[in-house]
Amino acid sequence: MPLPLHNVYSASKAYVNQLTKILALEYPAIDWLVLRPSEVSTPMTCHKPLDIFTITPRQCAAGTLNDLGHRVETNGHISHKIQSFIYTIVPRWLFNLLWTKVFAPEFMQLRKEYN
């Protein structure tokens, strides 16, 4: 059941993101940092091959540590920061159309093959 598990994962990430931002306001003397990466080549992404937006765990960690002490939330690596910016300027209806028709079918098929 990949879809329900993916939904729970997404909801837990949103919760941690919001919790971290609130804790940062309540305890400003502590350096808080929540990581919101895009695709990292791990078992969760079926070890997706590296490309402009898929990075290694080491690249993700390095980009994240560069932001520690400077901000509360980060996408980590510069390629993920660029990707996040693109998501904010693309209209939601267009993003949803591209995700369901272009990106998600391949992703879901990879998950089926990997499991």
C-alpha positions, 0 to 999 in steps of 0.5 A: 500500500504505497499511497497511504504510507506516502500520505502518512509520511507527508503528513508527519513531515508537515507536522515536524516542519510546523513544530520546528518553526514554533519551537524556534519562536519559543526558544530563540537561543537554540539553533533549530533547523528542519530539513525539507529536501527533495529527492535523495538517492536512498532506498526510499526513492528506490536509489533513483539515479542522480540527476539535476534534482536527485542528490546523494545523502552526503550532498544533502547533509553538507547543504543542510549543515551550511544552513545551521545557525542561519535559518530555521528551515532549509531544503539543504542542497542548492539544487533542492533550493532551486526546485523549491523556488520553482514550485512556489512560482508554478501555479498549483493547478499546473504543478498538480497536472504535471505531477499526476500526468508526467512525474508520478506515474513513473515514480509509482511504477519504480516503487512497485518494481523495487518492492 
